[in-house]
Amino acid sequence: MSFESTVMLPSGAAMPRIGLGTHEISGASGPDAIAAGIAAGYRLLDTAIAYGNHAEVGEGMRRSGVPRDELFLTTKVRRRTAGAEDARVRIQESFQELGLERLDLLLIHGPNASREVAIDTWRGLISARAAGLVTDIGVSNFSPAQILQLEDATGVLPAVSQVQLSPALQRREDVSFYLERGIVPMAWSPLGVAHGVLEDAVVLRLAATHGVSPAAIAIRWGMQRGHVVIPKSGSAERQRGNLRALEIELSDAEMASLEALDVAVESEWEAQNRAAW
């Protein structure tokens, strides 16, 4: 299956299909790790208020020397954000921490326990987009039913839905729901480490066949399934190795062998959030 290296969002912005997850990339070494990822070729960076590393991500972007317009930055307001006004305050704080004036993609990190508060927070993101503070908006860790409730209340679907996706957690029905509605599925934890994907015999065999790491196989699987993938790593070597997913293509038979790895077990935390409404 061939595809473009970017995916078009509703605004017309081109979002890279592979990005650098920055969870736990922080502290004194954080900016250099971010800059190294950009030097390796990443142009999509994913962070969140909850990660506490906005300052490091912003500084790493500046140290890289790559113009801001060539980078695509995603961040997230916390799931407990208390409505539109609180979202406005948190967005402004994020700009200050990052040292930026514009975001490419802003997500709600998870569904607030209150449906009404979550919808009001979504209205806050819609307002931020209308004001030109952010180009596209979306959600993270929402169920399809929750996404439909946001649309029913506001008439606006998210551009992106970020959820846990890997060969071990494929969510076929959810991904079909997204793609049918023009929502881009964005995969956190795309390597399936918690499910042992990188030690699986099928993945190891394919890695040897293509001369890449097991991680690159898991990443390529997600890309060919239509996902945007954001593997996290502060190691320059692993960052480069993960990007080798762009150099290979899995055959239909190879993709089918990976489809068989699905165990469909999401994290307890995520299951609780997605069932909150």
Disulfide bonds with the S-S distance in Angstrom:
none
